[in-house]
Amino acid sequence: MNKKIWLSAPHLSGEEQKYVRDAFKTNWLAPKGPNIDAFETDLQNYLGGKKEIVALNSGTAAIHLAMVLLGVTEGDEVLCQSLTFAATVNPIIYQGANPVFIDSEEETWNMCPVLLEKAIKDSISKRKKPKAIIAVHLYGMPFKVKKIKEISKKYAIPLIEDAASALGSEVQGEKCGTFGDYGIISFNGNKIITTSGGGILITNDKEQKEKAIFFATQAQDNTPHYQHSYIGYNYRMSNVLAGIGRGQLAVLNDRVKARRRNFEFYKRELKESGYLFLEELSGVKSNRWLTCMLTNTFEEREKIRKTLLENNIETRPLWKPMHLQPIFQNYLVFTNGISENLFSKGLCLPSSSDLTEKQLQRICSIILKHTI
Ligand SMILES: *Cc1c(COP(=O)(O)O)cnc(C)c1O
């Protein structure tokens, strides 16, 4: 049996252990310390210097804190992209609020601006104004930033940007994660760089950053004893894991290059056989975190997926839309059929940054042999 090929595996630089050792040497084994400060500063610089960064223990925690800071509370509505990972939606429920799901458009597979506006008008006329919008740069492909931002501004509804898997992606030269009122990025083990588990909240200013840290560290009042006037959370990143992040961030640009190379390889080998690969709109750069392809039918997709699995190669159907999930099926949804179609025919291909040409070639030839 050939060695297992994973969908998206961690890829170390070799520098991570140096920073982790420093944490041990200096006894900073806490959710506080020099690695956290340096990691936040490095990310701030990478993201263009205008934003403030808060290192947290997951991307999900970052989304939850964004909801808390925006005052999302019981009975509120939050407009949420339906084609995404459940982690985008769950924090809405943690706050006792109701998601309103918005389907995708065809050019980026992300939140459809037309349906978004329709949903806002529906909420305002029938109930009340939604509290927030959460849009996702799926698989690293930027959503229609200009249009979604315009709508967010027009109706004065804050935008949370789920850039969990879009570190390194850009629109008009600006980095994803910096477009919303709040942005979030994940460093889970399968993302483009990892801290084994972790994330950041991206805020507009120091005041918001301090508020986020306050809530992320159990909301302690400024008193010598432990005193609390708010409900807090334990969401800060560990200084040990921030060390891994520093070693990873140093090679981020190489990782983006390698993932984009994977995409180009698959497209070159497979496009002519009738599979669809999503192109970048003008001015857009995707980090190509995962290469996804659209097959012609559900049966074809399943045949390819199962054959690859028999060959010890991991793939994954595109996200099952949230409005089709058993746990979320009673919430409002604005659909156009696009996300359902993507779910039934789409497949995420192995996309690790350390894949060899030989491995890529082997994956492609298995797919081509089993094309219907
Ligand atoms: C990974 C991911 C998250 C969650 O991040 P964690 O760090 O795993 O909590 C949220 N949204 C999307 C789109 C993701 O891909």
Ligand as a Chemical Component Dictionary entry (heavy atoms), coordinates in Angstrom:
data_LIG
# 
_chem_comp.id                   LIG 
_chem_comp.type                 NON-POLYMER 
_chem_comp.pdbx_formal_charge   0 
_chem_comp.three_letter_code    LIG 
# 
loop_
_chem_comp_atom.comp_id 
_chem_comp_atom.atom_id 
_chem_comp_atom.alt_atom_id 
_chem_comp_atom.type_symbol 
_chem_comp_atom.charge 
_chem_comp_atom.model_Cartn_x 
_chem_comp_atom.model_Cartn_y 
_chem_comp_atom.model_Cartn_z 
_chem_comp_atom.pdbx_ordinal 
LIG C1 C1 C 0 -11.339 25.902 10.190 1  
LIG C2 C2 C 0 -12.486 26.798 10.024 2  
LIG C3 C3 C 0 -13.100 27.426 11.130 3  
LIG C4 C4 C 0 -12.770 27.095 12.555 4  
LIG O1 O1 O 0 -11.476 27.308 12.967 5  
LIG P1 P1 P 0 -10.915 26.462 14.210 6  
LIG O2 O2 O 0 -9.579  27.066 14.464 7  
LIG O3 O3 O 0 -10.824 25.038 13.777 8  
LIG O4 O4 O 0 -11.839 26.652 15.355 9  
LIG C5 C5 C 0 -14.118 28.333 10.892 10 
LIG N1 N1 N 0 -14.545 28.607 9.656  11 
LIG C6 C6 C 0 -14.015 28.008 8.560  12 
LIG C7 C7 C 0 -14.513 28.371 7.209  13 
LIG C8 C8 C 0 -12.980 27.082 8.711  14 
LIG O5 O5 O 0 -12.473 26.487 7.631  15 
# 
loop_
_chem_comp_bond.comp_id 
_chem_comp_bond.atom_id_1 
_chem_comp_bond.atom_id_2 
_chem_comp_bond.value_order 
_chem_comp_bond.pdbx_ordinal 
LIG C1 C2 SING 1  
LIG C2 C3 SING 2  
LIG C2 C8 DOUB 3  
LIG C3 C4 SING 4  
LIG C3 C5 DOUB 5  
LIG C4 O1 SING 6  
LIG O1 P1 SING 7  
LIG P1 O2 DOUB 8  
LIG P1 O3 SING 9  
LIG P1 O4 SING 10 
LIG C5 N1 SING 11 
LIG N1 C6 DOUB 12 
LIG C6 C7 SING 13 
LIG C6 C8 SING 14 
LIG C8 O5 SING 15 
# 
